[in-house]
Amino acid sequence: MQHTAPLRTAVVGFGLAGRAFHTPLINHDPGFSLDVIVTGNPERAAGAAARYPEASIVPDFEGVLSRAAELDLVVIATPPELHHPQAKAALEAGLDVVVDKPFTVTSAQGEELVALAGRLGRKLTVYQNRRWDNAFLTVQRLLRAGTLGEVHRFNAGMERWSQSFSKPWKASAGVEQGGGLLFDLGTHLVDCALQLFGPARVLHAEITARRPGEPADDDAFLVLEHAAEGGAKPVLSHLSMTLSAAQPGPVFDVRGSRGSYVKHGFDPQERQLSEGMTPGSEGFGVEPDAVSGTLSDGTETHALLSEPGRYQEFYRLLAGYLRGEGPAPVEVADATGPLAGLRLIEEARRIAR
């Protein structure tokens, strides 16, 4: 059996995204080696060095570009306004690129990166990890089995109570810099709706700021109408995201002709990764039975255990993609990909104005 060398990887940024969503998964997957971590924060640099002693810790993005010949892949996990320039520079340096969501601040920037990657023969994808959330995987299973019948309404919410700013850049970033909840949690919800029910258009949008000092938006509600086939009625997606919900609604409420599925509570993987668990840890991706969703046919309602979440699947698929052995884990430019999601967010902003 031929030995394949691990893909040499740099992670740019060691905030929540780099620290919890990328470095643990990369370090866990034998298809990758974690070679470089970029952070200009001394405390974060010390934490990265302690956790990943074999990685080089460098203070700026130039430290990655100067080592391009020693790398295969760059993961961009910085604030959104840096995604386009850093991804462009990495592609031009001859590297394949993963960009955390939101892909870019505008669809035009995203289109430029897709075209550039095509011209240079480089691989480009976006980290849409919520495609491997437990509730999302459970809904996929129900749809494949036809359990809910013909779905007519997809209610999805990422609702939290947070009256302060979790990161300094979020306190000052306007929409033009990629700030706001629609770019943050909304990117996930739009992507989930597109993946489950196909291409869509925006029927309605409410986008506002409720917290004092909010420079962008922290409360949004979108209605998407998905393209229907063969005379079927279109599915409507009602997407709610807010930081002003002291009593959050369900994450998913999927309604169909044969029943409904309702799920409260977020997937545990973000918390587990933040606490130091990895996909190799016992119980990773598994939530307590007590917080299972419920399935009802209108007469009887019973608990339905969630599929285990598996964010590590992104990097497993990515390794095959980068080696030419399979499709991208996230196809950036297809009809339901991150570019389509960005266009819907732009359409929603126009409607809300």
SEFITI-678258 format. One record per residue (C-alpha): residue number from 1; x negated, y negated, z negated. Coordinates in Angstrom, 2 decimals. Each point is the difference from the previous one (the first is absolute). Layout:
BEGIN
NUM, X, Y, Z
...
// end
This chain:
BEGIN
1, 0.00, 0.00, 0.00
2, -1.45, -3.36, 1.05
3, -0.61, -2.44, -2.83
4, 1.49, -3.45, 0.53
5, -1.70, -2.88, -1.80
6, 2.29, -2.19, -2.15
7, 1.13, -3.29, 1.53
8, -2.12, -2.75, -1.54
9, 2.39, -2.55, -1.48
10, -0.04, -3.53, -1.38
11, 2.90, -1.43, -2.03
12, 0.28, -3.79, 0.11
13, 1.66, -1.27, -3.17
14, 0.27, 1.60, -3.43
15, 3.21, -1.51, -1.34
16, 3.08, 2.19, -0.45
17, 0.00, 1.20, 3.61
18, -3.68, 0.91, 0.17
19, -0.23, 1.31, -3.55
20, 3.23, 2.05, -0.14
21, 1.19, 0.70, 3.53
22, -3.18, 0.58, 1.97
23, -3.21, 0.87, -1.86
24, 1.51, 2.89, -2.05
25, 1.55, 1.57, 3.11
26, -3.14, -0.44, 2.11
27, -2.19, 1.38, -2.76
28, 2.32, 3.00, -0.39
29, 0.07, 0.94, 3.71
30, -2.99, 2.05, 1.19
31, 0.44, -1.50, 3.48
32, -1.37, -3.32, -1.27
33, -2.90, -1.38, -1.97
34, 0.45, -3.22, -1.97
35, -3.16, -1.88, 0.91
36, 0.69, -3.70, -0.55
37, 2.40, -2.01, -2.18
38, 0.32, -3.76, 0.45
39, 0.94, -2.24, -2.89
40, -1.26, -3.40, -1.04
41, 1.49, 0.34, -3.50
42, -2.75, 1.02, -2.50
43, 2.42, 1.87, -2.29
44, 1.49, 1.94, 2.89
45, -3.48, 0.69, 1.39
46, -1.04, 1.51, -3.34
47, 3.14, 2.14, -0.05
48, -0.57, 1.19, 3.56
49, -3.63, 0.86, -0.72
50, 0.94, 1.96, -3.11
51, 2.72, 1.98, 1.75
52, -1.82, 0.54, 3.31
53, -3.73, 0.08, -0.76
54, -0.91, 1.30, 3.47
55, 1.60, -2.98, 1.76
56, -1.80, -3.26, 0.71
57, 1.80, -2.98, -1.53
58, -0.41, -3.14, 2.11
59, 1.39, -3.49, -0.71
60, 1.35, -0.97, 3.41
61, 1.27, 1.25, 3.35
62, -3.29, -0.90, 1.70
63, -1.51, 2.82, -2.03
64, 2.18, 2.42, 1.96
65, -0.71, -1.49, 3.42
66, -3.75, 0.14, -0.67
67, 0.35, 3.76, -0.63
68, 2.31, 0.74, 2.93
69, -2.46, 2.46, 1.54
70, 0.17, 2.06, -3.22
71, 3.81, 0.15, -0.11
72, 2.93, 1.50, 1.90
73, 3.04, -1.59, -1.64
74, 0.96, -3.24, -1.73
75, 3.10, -0.24, -2.22
76, 1.27, -3.58, -0.35
77, 1.64, -0.43, -3.44
78, -0.31, -3.77, -0.37
79, 2.72, -2.73, -0.14
80, 2.10, -0.12, 3.20
81, -1.50, -3.13, 1.57
82, -3.36, 1.83, 0.20
83, 1.39, 3.09, 1.75
84, -0.20, -1.36, 3.54
85, -3.50, -1.56, -0.09
86, -1.55, 2.88, -1.93
87, 1.61, 2.73, 2.11
88, -1.07, -1.83, 3.16
89, -3.59, -0.31, -1.19
90, -0.11, 3.66, -1.02
91, 1.34, 1.16, 3.37
92, -2.53, -2.18, 1.81
93, -2.74, 1.52, -2.16
94, 0.92, 3.43, 1.41
95, 1.98, 1.32, -2.97
96, 3.40, 1.63, -0.32
97, 2.38, -1.88, -2.28
98, 2.80, 0.57, -2.51
99, 1.90, -3.14, -1.02
100, 2.15, -0.03, -3.11
101, 3.49, -1.39, 0.45
102, 1.10, -2.55, 1.05
103, -1.98, 0.79, 3.15
104, -0.47, -3.68, 0.87
105, 1.69, -3.29, -0.79
106, 1.54, -0.30, 3.49
107, 0.97, 2.52, 2.66
108, -2.19, -1.91, 2.46
109, -3.04, 0.71, -2.17
110, 0.98, 3.65, -0.15
111, 0.41, 0.22, 3.76
112, -3.46, -1.52, 0.43
113, -1.55, 2.65, -2.26
114, 1.79, 2.85, 1.79
115, -1.21, -1.29, 3.37
116, -3.53, -0.48, -1.32
117, -0.17, 3.52, -1.42
118, 1.20, 1.35, 3.35
119, -2.64, -1.92, 1.95
120, -2.78, 1.07, -2.35
121, 1.13, 3.62, -0.28
122, 0.35, -0.27, -3.79
123, 2.65, 1.52, -2.28
124, 2.34, -2.30, -1.94
125, 2.79, 0.83, -2.43
126, 1.92, -1.50, -2.93
127, 0.41, 1.35, -3.52
128, 3.78, 0.37, -0.42
129, -0.21, 2.21, -3.05
130, 3.71, -0.09, -0.86
131, 0.58, 2.49, 2.82
132, -1.32, 2.51, -2.55
133, 2.08, -1.15, -2.99
134, 2.05, 2.71, -1.71
135, 3.38, -1.57, 0.79
136, -0.89, -0.64, 3.64
137, -1.13, 3.60, 0.48
138, 3.18, 1.21, -1.70
139, 2.21, -2.06, 2.32
140, -1.92, 1.32, 3.01
141, 0.73, 3.52, -1.19
142, 3.72, -0.76, -0.42
143, 0.21, -1.57, 3.45
144, -1.73, 2.95, 1.66
145, 2.43, 2.39, -1.69
146, 3.06, -2.11, 0.89
147, 1.04, 0.05, -3.66
148, 1.44, -3.52, 0.06
149, 1.73, 0.34, 3.36
150, 0.04, -3.09, 2.18
151, -1.74, -2.73, -1.97
152, 1.59, -3.44, 0.26
153, -1.67, -2.01, -2.76
154, -3.55, -0.01, -1.35
155, -0.35, -2.13, -3.12
156, -3.62, -0.38, -1.08
157, -1.36, -2.16, -2.78
158, -3.31, -0.94, -1.51
159, 1.25, -2.08, -2.89
160, -2.11, -1.01, -2.98
161, -0.10, -2.50, -2.84
162, -3.13, -2.12, 0.23
163, 0.17, -3.69, -0.85
164, -3.76, -0.56, 0.20
165, -2.55, 0.49, 2.76
166, -1.94, 3.27, -0.10
167, -2.95, -1.23, 2.06
168, -1.55, -3.47, 0.39
169, 0.25, 0.03, 3.81
170, 3.74, 0.67, -0.19
171, 0.50, -3.15, -2.06
172, -1.31, -2.16, 2.84
173, 0.66, 1.90, 3.24
174, 2.80, -1.29, 2.18
175, 1.61, 1.94, 2.82
176, -2.73, -1.14, 2.41
177, -2.57, 1.73, -2.24
178, 2.04, 3.19, -0.27
179, 1.49, -0.87, -3.37
180, 3.47, 0.87, -1.23
181, 2.02, 3.07, -0.81
182, 1.25, 0.57, 3.54
183, -3.59, 0.65, 1.12
184, -0.68, 2.04, -3.14
185, 2.85, 2.32, -0.99
186, 2.09, -0.89, 3.06
187, -2.61, 1.50, 2.31
188, 0.56, 3.34, -1.72
189, 3.79, -0.14, 0.18
190, 0.11, -0.99, 3.66
191, -2.44, 2.77, 0.86
192, 2.04, 2.61, -1.89
193, 3.19, -1.05, 1.80
194, -1.68, 0.17, 3.42
195, -1.53, 3.38, -0.71
196, 3.25, 1.53, -1.20
197, 2.48, -1.53, 2.47
198, -1.94, -1.36, 2.95
199, -0.37, -3.39, 1.73
200, 2.13, -2.83, -1.35
201, 0.94, -3.65, 0.22
202, 0.68, -2.46, -2.82
203, 3.68, -0.79, -0.58
204, -0.40, -2.10, -3.14
205, -2.78, -1.39, -2.18
206, -0.17, -1.84, -3.32
207, -3.49, -1.08, -1.05
208, -0.62, -2.30, -2.96
209, -2.31, -0.91, -2.88
210, 1.41, 0.17, -3.52
211, -3.05, -0.20, -2.28
212, -1.41, -3.44, -0.84
213, -3.10, -0.64, 2.08
214, 0.63, 2.83, 2.49
215, -1.82, -1.07, 3.20
216, 1.76, 2.44, 2.34
217, 2.93, 2.28, -0.87
218, 0.82, 2.37, -2.85
219, 3.58, 1.02, 0.76
220, 1.21, 1.31, 3.37
221, 2.82, 2.03, 1.49
222, 0.09, 1.28, 3.57
223, 2.61, 1.88, 2.02
224, -1.35, 2.02, 2.92
225, 2.10, 1.65, 2.69
226, -1.70, 3.06, 1.46
227, 0.36, 0.94, 3.64
228, 2.66, 2.70, 0.43
229, -0.01, 2.83, 2.52
230, 2.75, 1.86, 1.82
231, 2.95, -2.03, -1.20
232, -0.87, 0.38, -3.69
233, 0.56, -2.95, -2.29
234, -3.21, -1.77, -0.98
235, -1.55, 0.50, -3.42
236, -0.17, -3.20, -2.07
237, -2.94, -0.48, -2.35
238, 0.50, -2.35, -2.94
239, -3.45, -0.83, -1.40
240, -0.38, -1.81, -3.31
241, -3.26, -1.23, -1.51
242, -0.26, -2.27, -3.01
243, -2.11, -0.84, -3.04
244, 3.06, -1.27, -1.89
245, 1.81, 3.26, -0.78
246, -0.01, 0.71, -3.73
247, 2.14, 3.07, 0.81
248, -1.21, 1.29, 3.38
249, 2.37, 1.82, 2.31
250, -0.76, 3.33, 1.64
251, -3.08, 0.50, 2.14
252, 2.13, 1.86, 2.55
253, 3.75, 0.38, 0.44
254, 0.61, 1.92, 3.24
255, 3.64, 0.41, 1.05
256, 1.28, 2.41, 2.61
257, 3.14, 1.76, 1.21
258, -0.67, 3.05, -2.18
259, -1.38, -1.62, -3.13
260, -2.55, -2.32, -1.51
261, -3.40, 0.07, -1.66
262, -0.94, -2.54, -2.69
263, -3.44, -0.38, -1.55
264, -1.08, -2.38, -2.76
265, -3.59, -0.58, -1.08
266, -3.23, -0.38, 1.94
267, -2.28, 2.77, 1.16
268, -2.59, 0.74, -2.76
269, -3.10, 0.04, 2.22
270, -0.90, -3.70, -0.32
271, 0.07, 0.26, -3.79
272, -1.86, 3.31, 0.01
273, -2.76, -1.27, 2.29
274, -0.33, -3.18, -2.07
275, -0.43, 2.15, -3.11
276, -2.78, 2.05, 1.60
277, 1.89, 3.06, 1.25
278, -0.88, 1.37, 3.43
279, 1.74, 2.38, 2.40
280, -2.03, 2.78, -1.64
281, 1.49, -0.75, -3.43
282, 2.73, 2.26, -1.35
283, 3.39, -1.64, 0.47
284, -1.16, -2.60, 2.50
285, 2.93, -1.28, 2.05
286, 2.54, 1.83, -2.18
287, 2.59, -1.93, -2.02
288, 1.93, 1.23, -3.05
289, 3.17, 1.92, 0.82
290, 1.97, -2.51, -2.09
291, -0.50, -2.73, 2.62
292, 1.06, 2.11, 2.96
293, 2.38, -1.41, 2.57
294, 3.56, 1.16, 0.34
295, 1.83, 1.56, 2.94
296, 3.79, -0.19, 0.30
297, 2.55, 1.30, 2.50
298, 2.70, -2.26, -1.45
299, 1.29, 2.72, -2.31
300, -3.03, 1.33, -1.81
301, -3.21, -1.81, -0.89
302, -3.18, 1.75, -1.06
303, -3.66, -0.82, -0.54
304, -2.34, 0.52, 2.92
305, -3.69, 0.43, -0.79
306, -2.21, -2.29, 2.03
307, -2.62, 1.22, 2.41
308, -3.43, -0.57, -1.54
309, -1.58, -3.19, 1.28
310, -3.22, 0.41, 1.94
311, -1.89, -3.16, 0.93
312, -3.03, 2.18, 0.71
313, 1.74, 1.14, 3.17
314, -0.90, -3.31, 1.66
315, -3.71, 0.67, -0.28
316, 0.33, 3.67, 0.93
317, 1.71, -1.04, 3.24
318, -2.43, -2.88, 0.47
319, -3.01, 2.33, 0.01
320, 1.52, 2.00, 2.84
321, 0.91, -3.15, 1.90
322, -3.49, -1.48, -0.23
323, -1.48, 3.29, 1.23
324, 2.40, 0.19, 2.93
325, 1.85, 2.98, -1.45
326, 3.45, -1.50, -0.53
327, 2.19, -3.12, 0.08
328, -0.45, -3.03, -2.20
329, 1.63, 0.26, -3.43
330, 1.73, -3.29, 0.89
331, 0.39, -0.95, 3.67
332, -0.43, -3.76, -0.09
333, 1.70, -1.01, 3.24
334, 2.83, 2.50, 0.47
335, 3.67, -1.01, -0.15
336, 0.21, 0.60, -3.75
337, -3.56, -0.86, -1.01
338, -1.51, -2.90, -1.99
339, 0.06, -2.37, 2.98
340, 3.73, 0.58, 0.43
341, 0.40, -0.61, -3.73
342, -1.86, -3.31, 0.24
343, 2.24, -1.11, 2.86
344, 3.08, 0.76, -2.11
345, -1.42, -2.02, -2.90
346, -0.62, -2.92, 2.37
347, 3.55, 0.34, 1.34
348, 1.35, 0.06, -3.56
349, -1.85, -3.21, -0.83
350, 1.49, -1.71, 3.06
351, 3.51, 1.13, -0.96
352, -0.43, -1.06, -3.62
353, -1.14, -3.46, 1.05
// end
